[in-house]
Amino acid sequence: MKQSIFGKPTLFYILSLILIVGLSISSLIMINLNEMNSRLQGWVNLLWLPLPIVTLIIDRFCANKFAVKTVNKVELFILGIPLLLFAIYGMFIFFSEAIL
């Protein structure tokens, strides 16, 4: 029995789909507005569309090649480390400000 590539959801798969839908809808709305700045921003937003598409392709390749559980652990590690560093950096900035 062959499994579908869409049947094994992972973290990056879900995030990529949300980003693709969100970017497409917001860009189409902005392109159809009357102001030139909004139209230009809509077209610029579409330039970000290849990033989630490439992430989706790489994620589907890894989900088919390796176990989904392993892929999810690696993706949580990839997302967790920058979030942890951002939180630590934010605490450092917050506690280093001088109180007047």
OpenMM code with the backbone's topology and positions (N, CA, C; nanometers):
from openmm import Vec3, app, unit

residues = "MET LYS GLN SER ILE PHE GLY LYS PRO THR LEU PHE TYR ILE LEU SER LEU ILE LEU ILE VAL GLY LEU SER ILE SER SER LEU ILE MET ILE ASN LEU ASN GLU MET ASN SER ARG LEU GLN GLY TRP VAL ASN LEU LEU TRP LEU PRO LEU PRO ILE VAL THR LEU ILE ILE ASP ARG PHE CYS ALA ASN LYS PHE ALA VAL LYS THR VAL ASN LYS VAL GLU LEU PHE ILE LEU GLY ILE PRO LEU LEU LEU PHE ALA ILE TYR GLY MET PHE ILE PHE PHE SER GLU ALA ILE LEU".split()
positions = [
    Vec3(0.0840, -0.1181, 0.0000),
    Vec3(0.0000, 0.0000, 0.0000),
    Vec3(0.0884, 0.1243, 0.0000),
    Vec3(0.0698, 0.2092, -0.0981),
    Vec3(0.1502, 0.3304, -0.1099),
    Vec3(0.0841, 0.4436, -0.0325),
    Vec3(0.1649, 0.5129, 0.0492),
    Vec3(0.1129, 0.6251, 0.1260),
    Vec3(0.1293, 0.7536, 0.0463),
    Vec3(0.0379, 0.8441, 0.0678),
    Vec3(0.0445, 0.9740, 0.0036),
    Vec3(0.1492, 1.0602, 0.0729),
    Vec3(0.2141, 1.1490, -0.0022),
    Vec3(0.3123, 1.2377, 0.0596),
    Vec3(0.2441, 1.3426, 0.1464),
    Vec3(0.1147, 1.3608, 0.1296),
    Vec3(0.0420, 1.4593, 0.2085),
    Vec3(-0.0174, 1.3987, 0.3347),
    Vec3(0.0010, 1.2697, 0.3557),
    Vec3(-0.0595, 1.2021, 0.4689),
    Vec3(0.0246, 1.2037, 0.5951),
    Vec3(0.1481, 1.2547, 0.5869),
    Vec3(0.2366, 1.2560, 0.7029),
    Vec3(0.2681, 1.4010, 0.7407),
    Vec3(0.1839, 1.4652, 0.8193),
    Vec3(0.2099, 1.6065, 0.8508),
    Vec3(0.3269, 1.6238, 0.9474),
    Vec3(0.4094, 1.7212, 0.9183),
    Vec3(0.5195, 1.7592, 1.0064),
    Vec3(0.5054, 1.9075, 1.0377),
    Vec3(0.5922, 1.9557, 1.1255),
    Vec3(0.5842, 2.0953, 1.1686),
    Vec3(0.6082, 2.1917, 1.0527),
    Vec3(0.7142, 2.1704, 0.9760),
    Vec3(0.7441, 2.2595, 0.8642),
    Vec3(0.6402, 2.2473, 0.7524),
    Vec3(0.5806, 2.1297, 0.7371),
    Vec3(0.4753, 2.1105, 0.6365),
    Vec3(0.3555, 2.1997, 0.6687),
    Vec3(0.3132, 2.1988, 0.7932),
    Vec3(0.1982, 2.2789, 0.8338),
    Vec3(0.2310, 2.4281, 0.8261),
    Vec3(0.3488, 2.4672, 0.8764),
    Vec3(0.3889, 2.6073, 0.8703),
    Vec3(0.4046, 2.6561, 0.7260),
    Vec3(0.4580, 2.5720, 0.6393),
    Vec3(0.4745, 2.6111, 0.4985),
    Vec3(0.3392, 2.6318, 0.4308),
    Vec3(0.2453, 2.5427, 0.4569),
    Vec3(0.1126, 2.5583, 0.3976),
    Vec3(0.0437, 2.6848, 0.4474),
    Vec3(0.0572, 2.7134, 0.5771),
    Vec3(-0.0019, 2.8358, 0.6327),
    Vec3(0.0623, 2.9584, 0.5690),
    Vec3(0.1951, 2.9566, 0.5530),
    Vec3(0.2642, 3.0698, 0.4911),
    Vec3(0.2252, 3.0884, 0.3445),
    Vec3(0.2130, 2.9804, 0.2712),
    Vec3(0.1753, 2.9905, 0.1292),
    Vec3(0.0360, 3.0509, 0.1155),
    Vec3(-0.0588, 3.0004, 0.1931),
    Vec3(-0.1960, 3.0531, 0.1864),
    Vec3(-0.2003, 3.1981, 0.2329),
    Vec3(-0.1324, 3.2279, 0.3450),
    Vec3(-0.1336, 3.3642, 0.3982),
    Vec3(-0.0683, 3.4652, 0.3052),
    Vec3(0.0467, 3.4298, 0.2498),
    Vec3(0.1139, 3.5202, 0.1562),
    Vec3(0.0320, 3.5419, 0.0298),
    Vec3(-0.0265, 3.4363, -0.0209),
    Vec3(-0.1051, 3.4492, -0.1442),
    Vec3(-0.2263, 3.5380, -0.1226),
    Vec3(-0.3000, 3.5143, -0.0158),
    Vec3(-0.4216, 3.5922, 0.0088),
    Vec3(-0.3885, 3.7381, 0.0373),
    Vec3(-0.2905, 3.7622, 0.1264),
    Vec3(-0.2578, 3.9014, 0.1584),
    Vec3(-0.2006, 3.9751, 0.0374),
    Vec3(-0.1213, 3.9068, -0.0433),
    Vec3(-0.0650, 3.9719, -0.1620),
    Vec3(-0.1734, 4.0054, -0.2637),
    Vec3(-0.2672, 3.9135, -0.2860),
    Vec3(-0.3754, 3.9415, -0.3810),
    Vec3(-0.4639, 4.0559, -0.3337),
    Vec3(-0.4887, 4.0629, -0.2038),
    Vec3(-0.5683, 4.1742, -0.1513),
    Vec3(-0.4937, 4.3053, -0.1706),
    Vec3(-0.3640, 4.3071, -0.1406),
    Vec3(-0.2866, 4.4304, -0.1528),
    Vec3(-0.2681, 4.4732, -0.2980),
    Vec3(-0.2560, 4.3786, -0.3886),
    Vec3(-0.2395, 4.4123, -0.5298),
    Vec3(-0.3661, 4.4787, -0.5847),
    Vec3(-0.4822, 4.4394, -0.5337),
    Vec3(-0.6078, 4.4937, -0.5833),
    Vec3(-0.6500, 4.6237, -0.5165),
    Vec3(-0.5685, 4.6791, -0.4278),
    Vec3(-0.6018, 4.8073, -0.3664),
    Vec3(-0.5684, 4.9215, -0.4614),
    Vec3(-0.6203, 5.0399, -0.4297),
    Vec3(-0.6030, 5.1542, -0.5189),
    Vec3(-0.4706, 5.2277, -0.5005),
    Vec3(-0.4128, 5.2224, -0.3826),
    Vec3(-0.2895, 5.2953, -0.3582),
    Vec3(-0.1706, 5.2237, -0.4221),
    Vec3(-0.0804, 5.3011, -0.4792),
    Vec3(0.0345, 5.2422, -0.5465),
    Vec3(0.1301, 5.1744, -0.4480),
    Vec3(0.1438, 5.2329, -0.3275),
    Vec3(0.2334, 5.1723, -0.2284),
    Vec3(0.1839, 5.0340, -0.1877),
    Vec3(0.0537, 5.0190, -0.1719),
    Vec3(-0.0021, 4.8894, -0.1336),
    Vec3(0.0133, 4.7879, -0.2461),
    Vec3(-0.0057, 4.8329, -0.3689),
    Vec3(0.0124, 4.7417, -0.4822),
    Vec3(0.1558, 4.6918, -0.4900),
    Vec3(0.2493, 4.7844, -0.4738),
    Vec3(0.3904, 4.7470, -0.4791),
    Vec3(0.4244, 4.6503, -0.3657),
    Vec3(0.3714, 4.6762, -0.2463),
    Vec3(0.3978, 4.5864, -0.1342),
    Vec3(0.3390, 4.4481, -0.1592),
    Vec3(0.2252, 4.4402, -0.2264),
    Vec3(0.1670, 4.3115, -0.2620),
    Vec3(0.2571, 4.2323, -0.3550),
    Vec3(0.3156, 4.2998, -0.4535),
    Vec3(0.4072, 4.2310, -0.5451),
    Vec3(0.5355, 4.1915, -0.4738),
    Vec3(0.5837, 4.2762, -0.3829),
    Vec3(0.7048, 4.2431, -0.3073),
    Vec3(0.6782, 4.1238, -0.2154),
    Vec3(0.5582, 4.1161, -0.1568),
    Vec3(0.5236, 4.0018, -0.0726),
    Vec3(0.5281, 3.8712, -0.1514),
    Vec3(0.4930, 3.8763, -0.2782),
    Vec3(0.4968, 3.7552, -0.3596),
    Vec3(0.6393, 3.7046, -0.3815),
    Vec3(0.7381, 3.7924, -0.3643),
    Vec3(0.8771, 3.7488, -0.3789),
    Vec3(0.9191, 3.6538, -0.2668),
    Vec3(0.8462, 3.6531, -0.1544),
    Vec3(0.8756, 3.5633, -0.0436),
    Vec3(0.8153, 3.4252, -0.0642),
    Vec3(0.7325, 3.4079, -0.1650),
    Vec3(0.6618, 3.2819, -0.1861),
    Vec3(0.7531, 3.1621, -0.2154),
    Vec3(0.8657, 3.1772, -0.2852),
    Vec3(0.9515, 3.0587, -0.3076),
    Vec3(1.0101, 2.9982, -0.1802),
    Vec3(1.0291, 3.0774, -0.0752),
    Vec3(1.0878, 3.0250, 0.0487),
    Vec3(1.0023, 2.9158, 0.1125),
    Vec3(0.8718, 2.9369, 0.1368),
    Vec3(0.7939, 2.8252, 0.1935),
    Vec3(0.7745, 2.7095, 0.0954),
    Vec3(0.7776, 2.7377, -0.0341),
    Vec3(0.7626, 2.6295, -0.1320),
    Vec3(0.8853, 2.5385, -0.1292),
    Vec3(1.0044, 2.5978, -0.1238),
    Vec3(1.1274, 2.5182, -0.1153),
    Vec3(1.1321, 2.4419, 0.0169),
    Vec3(1.0908, 2.5080, 0.1254),
    Vec3(1.0856, 2.4406, 0.2557),
    Vec3(0.9893, 2.3232, 0.2521),
    Vec3(0.8767, 2.3405, 0.1862),
    Vec3(0.7776, 2.2331, 0.1738),
    Vec3(0.8332, 2.1153, 0.0944),
    Vec3(0.9037, 2.1435, -0.0135),
    Vec3(0.9619, 2.0367, -0.0958),
    Vec3(1.0687, 1.9605, -0.0175),
    Vec3(1.1566, 2.0330, 0.0526),
    Vec3(1.2606, 1.9667, 0.1320),
    Vec3(1.1985, 1.8855, 0.2447),
    Vec3(1.0950, 1.9387, 0.3077),
    Vec3(1.0287, 1.8676, 0.4172),
    Vec3(0.9627, 1.7392, 0.3679),
    Vec3(0.8967, 1.7457, 0.2540),
    Vec3(0.8317, 1.6256, 0.2012),
    Vec3(0.9351, 1.5208, 0.1621),
    Vec3(1.0495, 1.5643, 0.1086),
    Vec3(1.1557, 1.4704, 0.0752),
    Vec3(1.2083, 1.4018, 0.2013),
    Vec3(1.2314, 1.4805, 0.3062),
    Vec3(1.2818, 1.4234, 0.4320),
    Vec3(1.1776, 1.3348, 0.4990),
    Vec3(1.0497, 1.3709, 0.4909),
    Vec3(0.9454, 1.2896, 0.5524),
    Vec3(0.9319, 1.1549, 0.4823),
    Vec3(0.9552, 1.1519, 0.3513),
    Vec3(0.9505, 1.0244, 0.2788),
    Vec3(1.0762, 0.9418, 0.3010),
    Vec3(1.1899, 1.0071, 0.3152),
    Vec3(1.3175, 0.9362, 0.3294),
    Vec3(1.3382, 0.8823, 0.4707),
    Vec3(1.3024, 0.9636, 0.5714),
    Vec3(1.3230, 0.9266, 0.7109),
    Vec3(1.1880, 0.9099, 0.7804),
    Vec3(1.1915, 0.8694, 0.9043),
    Vec3(1.0674, 0.8560, 0.9818),
    Vec3(1.0151, 0.9954, 1.0190),
    Vec3(0.8842, 1.0079, 1.0210),
    Vec3(0.8220, 1.1373, 1.0497),
    Vec3(0.8574, 1.1836, 1.1912),
    Vec3(0.8662, 1.0904, 1.2844),
    Vec3(0.9008, 1.1251, 1.4219),
    Vec3(1.0396, 1.1880, 1.4292),
    Vec3(1.1322, 1.1332, 1.3549),
    Vec3(1.2686, 1.1872, 1.3517),
    Vec3(1.2712, 1.3255, 1.2876),
    Vec3(1.1976, 1.3411, 1.1806),
    Vec3(1.1919, 1.4707, 1.1118),
    Vec3(1.1326, 1.5759, 1.2043),
    Vec3(1.0276, 1.5403, 1.2793),
    Vec3(0.9678, 1.6350, 1.3726),
    Vec3(1.0649, 1.6757, 1.4825),
    Vec3(1.1445, 1.5812, 1.5323),
    Vec3(1.2442, 1.6141, 1.6351),
    Vec3(1.3478, 1.7112, 1.5806),
    Vec3(1.3944, 1.6874, 1.4592),
    Vec3(1.4942, 1.7758, 1.3983),
    Vec3(1.4341, 1.9145, 1.3735),
    Vec3(1.3089, 1.9193, 1.3277),
    Vec3(1.2450, 2.0481, 1.3018),
    Vec3(1.2219, 2.1257, 1.4308),
    Vec3(1.1852, 2.0576, 1.5376),
    Vec3(1.1706, 2.1257, 1.6666),
    Vec3(1.3045, 2.1800, 1.7148),
    Vec3(1.4108, 2.1055, 1.6923),
    Vec3(1.5443, 2.1522, 1.7278),
    Vec3(1.5820, 2.2748, 1.6442),
    Vec3(1.5525, 2.2709, 1.5138),
    Vec3(1.5847, 2.3825, 1.4244),
    Vec3(1.5079, 2.5086, 1.4658),
    Vec3(1.3838, 2.4949, 1.5059),
    Vec3(1.3045, 2.6104, 1.5487),
    Vec3(1.3336, 2.6499, 1.6935),
    Vec3(1.3672, 2.5539, 1.7779),
    Vec3(1.3858, 2.5807, 1.9196),
    Vec3(1.5109, 2.6590, 1.9514),
    Vec3(1.6208, 2.6281, 1.8844),
    Vec3(1.7475, 2.6959, 1.9132),
    Vec3(1.7397, 2.8461, 1.8835),
    Vec3(1.6923, 2.8901, 1.7661),
    Vec3(1.6814, 3.0357, 1.7443),
    Vec3(1.5836, 3.1033, 1.8396),
    Vec3(1.4732, 3.0361, 1.8721),
    Vec3(1.3785, 3.0952, 1.9667),
    Vec3(1.4405, 3.1092, 2.1052),
    Vec3(1.5165, 3.0099, 2.1468),
    Vec3(1.5849, 3.0167, 2.2763),
    Vec3(1.6886, 3.1291, 2.2764),
    Vec3(1.7665, 3.1390, 2.1696),
    Vec3(1.8661, 3.2459, 2.1609),
    Vec3(1.8002, 3.3829, 2.1584),
    Vec3(1.6876, 3.3951, 2.0893),
    Vec3(1.6151, 3.5216, 2.0848),
    Vec3(1.5635, 3.5585, 2.2233),
    Vec3(1.5114, 3.4603, 2.2967),
    Vec3(1.4607, 3.4861, 2.4314),
    Vec3(1.5734, 3.5286, 2.5248),
    Vec3(1.6882, 3.4612, 2.5158),
    Vec3(1.8016, 3.4969, 2.6006),
    Vec3(1.8528, 3.6363, 2.5648),
    Vec3(1.8610, 3.6670, 2.4361),
    Vec3(1.9059, 3.7990, 2.3933),
    Vec3(1.8087, 3.9064, 2.4404),
    Vec3(1.6774, 3.8784, 2.4327),
    Vec3(1.5773, 3.9738, 2.4794),
    Vec3(1.5888, 3.9978, 2.6286),
    Vec3(1.6160, 3.8928, 2.7067),
    Vec3(1.6342, 3.9104, 2.8502),
    Vec3(1.7600, 3.9917, 2.8781),
    Vec3(1.8646, 3.9697, 2.7999),
    Vec3(1.9887, 4.0440, 2.8190),
    Vec3(1.9659, 4.1928, 2.7937),
    Vec3(1.8939, 4.2254, 2.6872),
    Vec3(1.8651, 4.3665, 2.6560),
    Vec3(1.7766, 4.4262, 2.7653),
    Vec3(1.6765, 4.3508, 2.8111),
    Vec3(1.5833, 4.4024, 2.9103),
    Vec3(1.6540, 4.4328, 3.0417),
    Vec3(1.7410, 4.3435, 3.0855),
    Vec3(1.8061, 4.3622, 3.2147),
    Vec3(1.9273, 4.4535, 3.2073),
    Vec3(1.9754, 4.4862, 3.0887),
    Vec3(2.0933, 4.5727, 3.0791),
    Vec3(2.0570, 4.7187, 3.0628),
    Vec3(1.9283, 4.7525, 3.0486),
    Vec3(1.8895, 4.8932, 3.0342),
    Vec3(1.9030, 4.9643, 3.1681),
    Vec3(1.9520, 5.0851, 3.1602),
    Vec3(1.9684, 5.1642, 3.2820),
    Vec3(1.8339, 5.2222, 3.3227),
    Vec3(1.8058, 5.2151, 3.4489),
    Vec3(1.6807, 5.2711, 3.5024),
    Vec3(1.7106, 5.4122, 3.5500),
    Vec3(1.6418, 5.5080, 3.4943),
    Vec3(1.6658, 5.6480, 3.5305),
    Vec3(1.5703, 5.6940, 3.6369),
] * unit.nanometer
topology = app.Topology()
chain = topology.addChain("A")
for resn in residues:
    res = topology.addResidue(resn, chain)
    for name in ("N", "CA", "C"):
        topology.addAtom(name, app.Element.getBySymbol(name[0]), res)
